[in-house]
Amino acid sequence: MGGGALPACAPRFRPYDSGIMRAKLIVLLRALARPTLLFYALPWLMCLLALGTVAQRYIGLYQSQNLFFGSFLLWVGPVPLPGAYSLLALIALSLLANLALSLPFTRAQAGIILTHVSVVILLVGGLMTALDRQEGYMVLGEGESAHTVFDYQQPDFVGGQDRYSLKPSATRELPFTIRLKHFDKSDYPGTSMARSYDSDVVVKDGGLEWNASITMNHPLRLHGYTLYQSSFIDKDGRLLTVLAVVKNVGWLLPYLAIATLCVGLLLHLVILSARRRA
């Protein structure tokens, strides 16, 4: 065959029609932005939170988290139901669709837009936490040092609420060392139930060394790690401190989300007040 002519039987391709694709995209965004999605997603998410909280007592904290809060599907027998990840992804897509449909933004929408953005930031922070969060613990007696963290497993409770032992698990190394100087536990008057407990420690980081105090409401932050006063172990009358060690790259995003939310709500009130005066 000569020349560049195509045979009669050759398929004909239509040129790319951006208008059709744009219309389909708008239909998809409007479907995702419908309030009906949130109307069904939020109650089921609250049910998962309630079920997961109750289940912690029977199957343990971390198994409950993985089952109810850390999965895309929740299997009830042979029936798959949406898990927390699926619901949060749907909520995030719905918020992003609302933002996309609001383009181009106007000054009058600034407060509402910031409020939506704050929720998206919060969800992104939760995603980063779920993908990269590292949790573990270290157990120290007075005078002991450690730079090793044990990954959490199901706690093996012994006796009352304030006395338990922890099963051994995989370990990870810290870039610094913690030495326990003194552990203090105070009880409620007339009982053996712990009211508060705190650890006085010495932190050794390379050639530097300094004193620090880790209490129930004041953790120690260093090199991206946060050390919390988690609990204690009563081992034959000797008290051992249990420090929770968490590495979470997204820890700052919830604070940023709350600040953005506050600014957005205040800005929205200011805009509404200005409209009424006008």
Secondary structure, DSSP 4 states (H G I P E B T S, - for coil): --SSPPPTTSPPPPPP-HHHHHHHHHHHHHHHT-HHHHHHHHHHHHHHHHHHHHHHHHH-HHHHIIIIIS-SEEEETTEEEE-HHHHHHHHHHHHHHHHHHTPSP-GGGHHHHHHHHHHHHHHHHHHHHHHH-EEEEEEE-TT-EEEEEEEP---EE-SSTT-EE-----EEEEEEEEEEEEEEEEE-TTS-SEEEEEEEEEEEETTEEEEEEE-SS--EEETTEEEEEEEEEEETTEEEEEEEEEE-TTTTHHHHHHHHHHHHHHHHHHHHHHHHH-
